[in-house]
Amino acid sequence: MLTLKILIAAYILLRISAFLGMRVGLLDSPDTRKRHAGDVPVTGGIGIFLTLMFGTFVLGIAPYTYPMLLIACALFVISVYDDVRQISASARLLLQYVSGLLLALFGGIVILNVGNLLALGNIPLLMLSVPLTALAVAGLTNAYNMVDGIDGLAASTLGLPLLVLYLLAMQAGHPMASALLLILLPVMVFLLFNLGVGNVLLPKMFLGDAGSVVLGFLVTASLIYFSQQEEPLIQPVTALWLVTLPLMDMLATMLRRHRYGRSLIAADRSHLHHTLIDRGMGSRWTLLLLVVYAAVCAVLGLLLELIPAYGSLFCYLLLFCGHCSFVLRAGAPKG
């Protein structure tokens, strides 16, 4: 019954947000980098966030911590402003870092231990806990914002770690499983709008910064929360595997831009999905390939929990080298 209520609320609020986006002109227009057809509302994130508020205050689903939810609300308001007025990439990155600092200092969610990554036992972060938590939030939130380049990709890669964590939480009987479900289900409903044919019932819409940034923040908070408890659902290193695609895409894209003298944070067509499309692969096949890639990495990360964390990290670094090698061989970025 709870699932049905969230699904219905998500559909109604997303449908309303699409209508309002068209009415107020909160739209994304095609250009040389964005090759979608026609003006599309960028209000998916607004509908998802309103669903989160409905679930929290009407259905009574408690968040991980209420200070975390307050930080997400502030981030949402600023991100909606970004969708309307377009703040600079550097200001957006600073905002994400500050939200990470607040999450660690006041939100009650902080990286205290990264596990046995160096074969020397568990590594407590001590005084580095707060700045590294902020760096993790800024880095991964920015990664999700950057990967939002073709229909369905950002939402799919946002939903994947949430789905894995939800299944693990349900298996463990974790009390915060419902909080994960409240984030996951609106993302799944949004995919119907984002990937649909764009009819009256499911008008096409994009996430916008209010979606990719706020959901990136919530996914990062979820990974930290469930990996830092006394009985964690996942090892800290496994969190990297659950976000392989956005994280590696961001780092490899920045390396490619640096190699060819481009700005590290200015938008262009240097992402992996752009590279595949520019090589002749259709956008839907590109989406399918990348989602399968992300899912395989997530499963591999879970399987690697059977070995020490340093072994999992070594495998991850090997994959990262291969990912970067493929991207760098694509040549200078376009756009």
Number of C-alpha atoms within 10 A of each C-alpha: 6 12 12 10 11 22 18 14 21 27 22 12 20 28 23 15 22 25 15 14 20 16 11 9 13 19 21 19 14 13 9 9 13 13 11 13 9 9 15 22 24 27 29 31 28 26 26 31 24 17 25 25 17 18 24 17 10 10 14 10 20 16 18 20 14 14 17 22 19 13 19 20 15 12 20 21 13 18 25 20 14 16 18 15 9 12 13 12 13 11 10 19 17 13 16 26 23 19 24 31 22 20 26 23 17 15 20 15 26 25 25 21 17 17 21 19 18 14 12 9 12 13 14 14 16 10 9 11 19 21 19 19 27 22 18 21 28 25 23 22 26 24 23 30 23 22 22 22 19 20 21 25 26 28 26 20 23 25 21 19 26 25 16 18 23 21 15 16 19 13 11 12 10 13 11 17 19 19 18 23 21 27 25 24 23 28 27 19 21 26 24 17 24 23 18 16 12 14 9 8 11 20 19 24 31 28 27 25 29 27 29 26 27 29 28 27 27 21 25 25 25 21 24 23 19 23 25 20 15 7 10 13 21 21 25 21 23 26 21 21 24 27 24 23 26 27 22 19 23 24 18 23 24 18 17 24 22 12 13 12 10 16 11 16 16 11 13 19 19 23 25 26 22 20 19 19 17 14 10 9 14 12 18 15 12 20 21 15 14 19 19 12 13 22 22 15 21 23 14 17 24 19 12 19 15 10 9 16 23 17 18 22 20 13 14 20 12 10 15 19 12 11 17 18 13 14 21 19 9 15 14 16 18 13 9
